[in-house]
Amino acid sequence: MMQDYEDLVSFLKTWGPYQRRVLSLLCLAVIPTGYNVMSPFFLLATPVHTCSIPAHANLSQDWIQTSIPVQLVEGHMRRSSCHRFELAFIQNQSALGLEPGPGPGLDVLLSGLKQEVCKDGWTFSKEHYESTVVTEFSLVCEDEWKAPLTSFAYFLGGLCGCFISGQISDRVGRKPVLLGSIAMLSIFSSALALAPSWEVFTILFFMLGLGQISCYVIIFVLGSEILMGPTRVLFSSLVLPFSYVLGMLLLPGTAYLTQTWRLLALILAVPGLACVPLWWLLPESPRWLASHGRQREAEILLRSAALENRVEAPQIIFNPAKVENPARHKSRSVGFLDMLRTRKVRHVTLILWLVWFSLNVSYFGTSFNMSGLNGNPFLTYFSVSLVELPSYAASWLAVRYLHRRLSFAGFSLLGALALLLIQITMNSHPQVTLFLVMVGKFGVLAGISVLYTYSGELYPTVIRNTAMSSCATFSRMASSVSPYLLQLAVFSQYLPWIIVGSLSVLGVVLCVFLPETFSRPLPDTIQQMAPTQRCPCTPCGANDEVKPAEDQTSMPEIVLTSHF
């Protein structure tokens, strides 16, 4: 009979110098990914712009002032960004000494003049940025589609990174993939600063996205497997998200101080370079080592941890009689298909994929809609990031003391209700609408934070990183879809809010079918997973499939129990 992991390594205690060191190192490792996550907003910012009027045009001051037509945009009169009055014509009028005017009684009636595209480029406002990728490569007007495509490439890179890194991490280890992802952030951030064209920038931005979200998922899994009991809850629900938000809060200040996109891209590499010492300081997951038949290495790490904590380790940590041949473990590596091969895993996986997608569409959709709360982009995103701190604090308290499904459902329903009520107050009570938006984001984000912990507890060690990465992949899909989803406002201004609120409700409904994990053992093998809840229409006698013993990757004598 397998022993409890906490019983096996109880000599380490749940808190000591070893745990403090691991916790601080993991917090340092997550800052680069939080620092990079909002980089598309600042690198691809589009300042206010108008058609450029060349100096050799020899226009009078009045004609220069009125050479750009004024049009109604979102209820306000604004100068056109993509058109100007026909330059050859207004040059002739200016040479003749005629004066422009908006109405009758003046020499030239502006409303009757022909317009043309910006043949001489654009003049960009420098109120917030000296230069961005958009201003340097002129990604406006007829090339306006290139900026969102570049942003999509970044999120697509994150999607691919989640899918690939999870499977690699479950095969070669957490630590190498984590440090490799951080290295990608530094290498490709630096390379961005040298990009000679939009095409090269987009390719490098895709590569940067490959490492961005992969770091967070691997750090989450590594910390969950090394830390125990309340310390693990503190890490996954509060300390790790707070460190991530700290990285987010640093970026707007950096962008404000740099003002130029090439310098900003270069500075984005600095947090990753600070993580170089982690190669020697950060330990591999003993749980992963043992699950792959490397009990000797796992035992060395545990004895080293005991020495650091100044406690005595038992003479025998793993039972040699039950240690399997490492070669056999290697031949039975678990991959992506193992999440769909067994009915028990398949049900949990499909439900979680839908829940992660639904909640993240709500979160990213709400975040994108909040981008216009303040005219200053740096203050806007600082405040949007700051509001995440109370969400993570509330989710930590809930995970610490409440059942997972109850916590998730409560937060998600709060967010959904607030988002659905926005359609009532949108036009009549703007302050109430702002409050509802903030409450909606608070609830949805707190629900996602609980979902991270919940998902990690549902899956066994042998496929946990692959499974978590696949869930993060669906969150990246959601981030890519959300900006386009909000374009549905052309049909009705309420439609985006109805959709994001309804998707939060869908996540709650699907969560009902998942098993509860509060105060229950954290599974190490597929056989130890709890089955999903039965639908009333499902026959009670239907059991989960049980694969032959050779298909069930196991980890000798280790079961990590969740005592919270």
C-alpha positions in Angstrom: 0.0 0.0 0.0 1.4 3.4 -1.0 2.4 5.8 1.7 1.4 9.5 1.9 4.0 11.8 0.5 3.6 14.1 3.6 4.3 11.1 5.8 7.4 10.2 3.8 8.9 13.7 3.9 7.3 14.9 7.1 10.9 15.3 8.5 11.2 18.4 6.3 8.3 20.1 8.0 6.1 22.5 6.0 8.1 25.6 6.6 11.8 26.2 7.1 14.9 27.6 5.3 14.5 25.2 2.4 10.9 26.2 1.8 11.7 29.9 2.2 14.5 29.6 -0.4 12.4 27.7 -2.9 9.5 30.2 -2.4 11.7 33.2 -3.0 13.4 31.7 -6.0 10.1 30.8 -7.7 8.8 34.4 -7.0 11.9 35.8 -8.7 11.4 33.4 -11.7 7.8 34.5 -12.3 8.6 38.3 -12.5 9.9 38.1 -16.1 6.7 36.6 -17.4 4.5 39.2 -15.6 6.9 41.9 -16.9 6.4 40.8 -20.5 2.7 40.0 -20.6 1.5 43.5 -21.3 4.3 44.4 -23.7 2.1 44.3 -26.9 0.1 47.3 -25.5 3.1 49.5 -25.2 5.2 48.2 -28.1 2.3 48.3 -30.5 0.7 51.5 -29.2 -1.0 53.6 -31.8 -0.6 57.4 -31.0 -3.0 60.0 -32.4 -1.9 60.7 -36.0 -2.7 62.8 -39.0 -1.4 63.0 -42.5 1.9 64.7 -42.9 2.1 68.0 -44.8 5.6 68.3 -46.4 7.5 71.5 -45.7 8.1 72.1 -49.4 4.3 72.4 -50.0 4.6 76.2 -49.1 1.2 76.4 -47.6 0.0 79.4 -45.6 -0.5 78.9 -41.9 -4.3 78.9 -42.3 -4.1 76.2 -44.9 -1.8 74.1 -42.8 -4.2 74.3 -39.9 -7.2 73.3 -42.1 -5.5 70.8 -44.5 -6.8 67.8 -42.5 -10.6 67.3 -42.7 -12.6 67.0 -39.4 -15.0 64.2 -39.0 -17.4 62.8 -36.3 -15.9 59.8 -34.5 -17.7 58.2 -31.5 -19.7 61.3 -30.9 -16.7 63.7 -31.1 -15.3 65.9 -33.9 -11.8 64.7 -34.6 -9.2 65.3 -37.3 -9.0 62.5 -39.9 -6.2 60.0 -39.3 -6.0 58.7 -42.9 -7.0 61.5 -45.3 -6.2 65.0 -46.1 -7.5 67.5 -48.6 -6.0 67.2 -52.0 -2.6 68.8 -51.6 -2.2 70.0 -55.2 -5.5 71.9 -55.0 -4.9 73.6 -51.7 -1.4 74.5 -52.9 -3.0 76.4 -55.8 -5.5 78.1 -53.5 -2.8 79.1 -51.0 -0.7 80.5 -53.9 -3.6 82.6 -55.0 -4.0 84.0 -51.6 -7.4 82.5 -51.0 -8.5 81.7 -47.4 -10.1 78.4 -46.3 -13.3 78.2 -44.2 -15.9 75.8 -43.0 -18.9 77.8 -44.3 -20.1 80.3 -46.9 -18.7 83.8 -46.9 -15.1 82.7 -47.2 -12.9 82.1 -50.3 -12.9 78.3 -50.3 -15.6 76.1 -48.8 -13.8 73.1 -47.2 -16.8 70.8 -47.2 -16.6 70.6 -51.0 -12.9 69.8 -51.4 -11.7 66.5 -52.6 -9.7 64.3 -50.2 -6.7 61.9 -50.7 -4.8 59.4 -48.7 -1.7 60.3 -46.8 0.9 60.1 -49.6 3.6 61.8 -47.5 3.3 59.7 -44.4 1.9 60.6 -41.0 2.7 62.9 -38.1 2.3 61.1 -34.8 1.6 62.6 -31.5 4.5 62.4 -29.0 2.4 63.1 -25.9 3.0 59.6 -24.5 5.5 57.9 -26.8 8.6 59.0 -28.7 8.3 56.0 -31.0 6.5 52.7 -31.2 6.5 49.8 -33.6 3.4 51.3 -35.2 5.0 54.7 -35.7 8.3 53.4 -37.0 6.9 51.0 -39.5 3.7 53.1 -40.3 1.2 50.4 -39.3 -1.8 52.7 -39.8 -4.6 53.3 -42.2 -4.3 50.8 -45.1 -1.7 48.9 -43.0 -3.7 49.1 -39.8 -4.4 45.3 -39.9 -0.7 44.5 -39.3 -0.7 45.7 -35.7 -3.5 43.3 -34.4 -1.9 40.6 -36.5 1.4 41.1 -34.7 -0.4 41.0 -31.3 -2.2 37.8 -32.5 1.2 36.3 -33.3 2.4 37.0 -29.8 -0.7 35.2 -28.3 -0.3 32.4 -30.8 3.2 31.9 -29.6 1.9 31.7 -26.1 -0.6 29.1 -27.2 2.1 26.9 -28.9 4.4 27.4 -26.0 1.8 26.1 -23.5 1.2 23.1 -25.6 4.8 22.2 -26.3 6.4 23.1 -23.0 4.0 21.1 -20.9 4.8 17.8 -22.7 8.5 18.5 -22.7 8.4 19.3 -19.0 6.7 16.1 -18.1 9.5 14.2 -20.0 12.7 16.0 -19.3 11.9 17.8 -16.0 10.5 21.1 -14.7 13.7 23.0 -14.1 15.3 22.7 -17.6 12.1 23.8 -19.4 11.5 26.6 -16.9 15.0 28.1 -17.3 14.8 27.5 -21.1 11.6 29.5 -21.3 13.1 32.4 -19.2 16.1 32.4 -21.6 13.8 32.7 -24.6 12.2 35.8 -23.0 15.6 37.5 -22.6 17.0 36.4 -26.0 14.0 37.4 -28.1 13.3 40.6 -26.1 16.8 41.7 -27.0 16.4 40.6 -30.6 13.2 42.7 -30.9 15.3 45.8 -30.3 17.2 45.1 -33.5 14.3 44.2 -35.8 14.8 46.0 -39.1 11.2 45.5 -40.4 7.7 44.6 -39.3 8.0 41.1 -40.7 11.1 40.3 -38.7 9.5 41.9 -35.6 6.4 39.7 -35.9 8.5 36.5 -36.2 10.5 37.5 -33.1 7.4 38.5 -31.2 5.9 35.0 -31.9 9.1 33.5 -30.4 8.8 35.8 -27.4 5.2 34.6 -26.9 6.5 30.9 -26.8 8.2 31.5 -23.5 5.9 34.0 -21.9 3.0 31.9 -20.4 5.1 28.7 -20.3 7.1 30.1 -17.4 4.1 30.8 -15.2 2.6 27.3 -15.7 5.9 25.5 -15.0 6.6 27.6 -11.9 3.1 26.9 -10.6 3.6 23.1 -11.1 7.1 23.1 -9.7 6.1 25.0 -6.6 3.0 22.8 -6.1 5.1 19.6 -6.2 7.9 20.9 -3.9 6.0 22.7 -1.2 3.5 21.0 1.1 0.3 21.7 3.0 -0.6 25.4 3.8 2.7 26.6 2.3 1.6 25.2 -1.1 -1.7 27.0 -0.8 0.0 30.3 0.1 2.3 29.9 -2.8 -0.2 28.9 -5.5 -3.0 31.2 -4.5 -1.3 34.3 -3.2 2.5 34.6 -3.3 2.9 33.5 -7.0 0.1 35.7 -8.4 1.3 38.7 -6.3 4.8 38.3 -7.8 3.3 38.0 -11.3 1.3 41.2 -10.7 4.5 42.9 -9.4 6.1 42.3 -12.8 3.0 43.7 -14.5 3.2 46.8 -12.3 6.8 47.4 -13.2 6.2 47.5 -17.0 4.0 50.7 -17.2 6.7 52.6 -15.2 9.4 51.3 -17.5 7.5 52.3 -20.6 6.8 55.7 -19.2 10.6 56.3 -18.6 11.8 54.9 -21.9 9.3 56.3 -24.3 10.9 54.5 -27.2 10.0 50.9 -28.2 13.5 49.7 -29.0 14.9 50.7 -25.6 11.8 49.2 -23.9 12.3 45.9 -25.8 15.9 45.8 -24.6 15.0 46.4 -21.0 12.4 43.6 -21.2 15.3 41.2 -21.2 16.7 42.4 -17.9 14.5 40.4 -15.4 15.3 37.2 -17.3 19.0 37.8 -17.1 18.6 38.3 -13.3 17.3 34.7 -13.2 20.6 33.1 -14.5 21.7 32.0 -10.9 18.5 29.9 -10.7 20.3 27.2 -12.7 22.4 26.5 -9.6 20.0 27.5 -6.8 16.6 26.2 -7.9 16.0 22.4 -7.2 14.2 20.0 -9.5 10.9 18.5 -8.3 11.6 15.4 -6.2 8.1 14.2 -7.0 8.8 14.4 -10.8 12.2 12.6 -10.3 10.5 9.8 -8.4 7.7 9.5 -10.8 10.3 8.8 -13.6 12.1 6.1 -11.7 14.9 8.5 -10.5 14.5 7.8 -6.8 18.2 8.1 -6.0 18.3 11.7 -7.3 15.0 12.5 -5.5 16.4 11.1 -2.3 19.6 13.2 -2.6 17.5 16.4 -3.0 15.3 15.5 0.0 18.4 14.8 2.2 19.9 18.1 1.1 16.7 19.8 2.0 16.7 18.1 5.4 20.2 19.3 6.0 19.2 22.9 5.1 16.3 22.7 7.5 18.6 21.2 10.2 16.4 18.2 10.6 17.4 14.5 10.5 16.2 12.5 7.5 15.3 8.8 8.0 17.7 6.2 6.8 15.2 4.9 4.2 13.0 7.4 2.3 11.9 5.2 -0.6 11.4 1.5 -0.2 14.0 -0.1 -2.5 11.8 -3.2 -2.9 9.2 -1.1 -4.7 11.5 1.0 -6.8 10.9 0.2 -10.5 13.4 0.1 -13.3 14.0 3.6 -14.6 14.2 2.4 -18.1 10.7 1.0 -17.8 9.5 4.5 -16.7 11.2 6.1 -19.6 9.5 3.8 -22.1 6.1 4.7 -20.5 6.3 8.5 -20.7 2.9 10.0 -20.5 2.0 12.6 -23.1 -0.9 14.7 -24.4 -2.9 11.8 -25.6 -3.0 10.3 -22.2 -5.4 13.1 -21.1 -7.9 11.7 -23.6 -7.2 8.0 -23.7 -8.9 7.1 -20.3 -12.5 8.1 -19.7 -11.7 9.4 -16.2 -9.0 11.7 -17.5 -10.9 12.6 -20.6 -14.0 13.8 -18.8 -12.0 16.0 -16.4 -9.9 17.4 -19.3 -12.8 18.3 -21.6 -14.7 20.0 -18.8 -11.6 22.0 -17.7 -10.8 23.1 -21.2 -14.2 24.6 -21.6 -14.1 26.2 -18.2 -10.7 27.7 -18.8 -11.7 29.0 -22.2 -15.0 30.5 -20.9 -13.5 32.2 -17.9 -10.5 33.6 -19.7 -12.7 35.1 -22.5 -14.6 36.9 -19.7 -11.4 38.1 -18.1 -9.6 39.3 -21.2 -12.8 40.7 -22.7 -13.3 42.7 -19.5 -9.7 43.9 -19.4 -9.7 45.0 -23.1 -12.9 47.0 -22.5 -11.3 48.8 -19.5 -8.4 50.1 -21.6 -10.2 53.4 -22.2 -10.9 54.3 -18.5 -8.1 56.9 -18.4 -6.5 59.0 -21.1 -3.1 58.2 -19.8 -2.2 54.7 -21.0 0.5 54.2 -18.2 -1.9 55.1 -15.4 -4.7 53.0 -17.0 -2.8 49.8 -17.1 -1.2 50.4 -13.7 -4.7 50.7 -12.2 -6.0 47.7 -14.2 -3.1 45.6 -12.9 -3.4 46.9 -9.3 -7.0 45.8 -9.0 -5.9 42.2 -9.4 -4.2 42.1 -6.0 -7.4 42.0 -3.9 -8.8 39.4 -6.3 -5.8 37.1 -5.6 -6.0 37.8 -1.8 -9.7 36.8 -1.7 -9.1 33.7 -3.8 -6.3 32.6 -1.4 -8.6 32.9 1.6 -11.2 31.0 -0.2 -8.8 28.2 -1.2 -7.4 28.1 2.3 -10.8 27.5 4.1 -13.5 26.7 1.5 -14.3 23.9 -0.9 -12.9 24.3 -4.4 -16.2 24.1 -6.3 -18.0 26.5 -3.8 -15.2 29.1 -4.1 -15.0 28.9 -7.9 -18.8 29.1 -8.3 -19.1 32.0 -5.8 -16.5 34.2 -7.4 -17.5 33.4 -11.0 -21.2 34.1 -10.3 -20.3 37.4 -8.7 -18.4 38.4 -11.8 -21.1 37.2 -14.1 -23.9 39.0 -12.3 -21.9 42.3 -12.3 -21.1 42.0 -16.0 -24.7 41.2 -17.0 -26.0 44.2 -15.0 -23.8 46.5 -17.0 -26.4 46.7 -19.8 -28.8 48.3 -17.4 -26.5 51.1 -16.2 -24.3 51.7 -19.3 -25.9 54.8 -20.6 -27.6 56.2 -17.5 -25.1 55.7 -14.7 -21.5 55.8 -15.8 -20.1 55.7 -12.3 -22.2 52.6 -11.4 -21.1 51.0 -14.7 -17.4 51.5 -13.8 -18.1 50.0 -10.4 -19.8 46.9 -12.0 -16.9 46.5 -14.4 -14.4 46.5 -11.6 -16.5 44.0 -9.6 -16.9 41.8 -12.7 -13.2 41.7 -13.2 -12.6 41.0 -9.5 -15.0 38.0 -9.5 -13.8 36.5 -12.8 -10.1 36.9 -11.9 -10.6 35.4 -8.4 -12.4 32.5 -10.0 -9.5 31.9 -12.4 -7.1 32.0 -9.5 -9.1 29.3 -7.7 -9.3 27.4 -11.0 -5.4 27.2 -11.2 -5.2 25.5 -7.8 -8.3 23.3 -8.5 -6.9 22.1 -11.9 -3.5 21.3 -10.4 -5.2 19.1 -7.7 -7.4 17.2 -10.2 -4.5 15.9 -12.3 -1.9 13.3 -11.3 1.9 14.0 -11.2 2.7 12.0 -14.3 0.6 14.4 -16.5 0.1 17.4 -14.3 2.4 19.8 -16.3 1.1 18.6 -19.6 -2.5 19.0 -18.4 -1.9 22.5 -16.9 -0.2 23.6 -20.0 -3.1 22.4 -22.2 -5.5 24.4 -20.0 -3.2 27.4 -20.3 -3.4 26.9 -24.1 -7.1 27.4 -24.0 -6.6 30.5 -22.0 -4.3 31.8 -24.7 -7.0 30.9 -27.3 -9.4 33.0 -25.2 -7.0 36.0 -25.1 -6.7 35.8 -28.9 -10.5 35.7 -29.4 -11.5 38.4 -26.9 -10.5 41.5 -28.9 -12.4 40.3 -31.9 -15.3 39.3 -29.7 -15.7 42.9 -28.5 -16.2 44.0 -32.1 -19.7 42.6 -31.8 -20.6 46.0 -30.3 -21.3 47.2 -33.8 -24.5 45.1 -33.6 -25.3 46.1 -30.0 -23.2 47.8 -27.3 -24.6 45.4 -24.8 -23.7 42.2 -26.7 -20.0 41.9 -25.6 -21.0 42.2 -21.9 -23.8 39.7 -22.3 -21.4 37.2 -23.9 -18.6 37.6 -21.2 -21.2 37.4 -18.4 -22.9 34.3 -19.9 -19.6 32.5 -20.4 -18.8 33.0 -16.7 -22.2 31.3 -15.9 -21.3 28.5 -18.3 -18.1 27.9 -16.4 -20.0 27.5 -13.1 -22.4 25.0 -14.7 -19.6 22.9 -16.0 -17.7 23.0 -12.7 -20.6 21.1 -11.0 -19.5 17.9 -12.8 -15.9 18.0 -11.5 -14.9 16.1 -8.3 -14.1 18.0 -5.1 -10.4 18.1 -4.1 -10.5 20.0 -0.8 -8.7 18.0 2.0 -8.2 15.1 -0.4 -5.0 13.3 -1.6 -3.2 14.9 -4.6 -3.0 12.0 -7.1 0.3 10.8 -8.5 -1.1 8.2 -11.0 -4.0 8.2 -13.4 -5.6 5.4 -11.3 -5.7 7.6 -8.3 -7.8 10.3 -10.0 -11.3 10.9 -8.6 -14.1 10.3 -11.2 -16.2 13.2 -12.4 -19.7 13.7 -10.9 -22.4 11.7 -12.6 -25.2 13.4 -14.5 -28.6 12.3 -13.3 -29.2 10.7 -16.6 -26.0 8.6 -16.5 -26.4 5.0 -15.3 -25.0 4.5 -11.8 -23.3 1.4 -12.8 -21.1 3.0 -15.5 -17.6 3.0 -14.3 -14.5 4.7 -15.6 -12.3 2.7 -17.8 -9.3 1.0 -16.2 -6.4 0.5 -18.4 -4.1 -2.5 -18.0 -1.3 -2.1 -15.4 1.3 -1.5 -18.0 -0.6 1.6 -19.2 -0.8 3.2 -15.8 2.3 5.2 -15.1 2.9 5.0 -11.4 5.2 6.6 -8.9 6.4 4.2 -6.1 5.3 5.1 -2.6 4.4 8.8 -3.2 1.0 10.4 -2.8 1.0 14.2 -2.1 -1.9 14.9 0.2 -3.6 18.3 0.3 -4.2 19.2 3.9 -6.1 22.4 3.4 
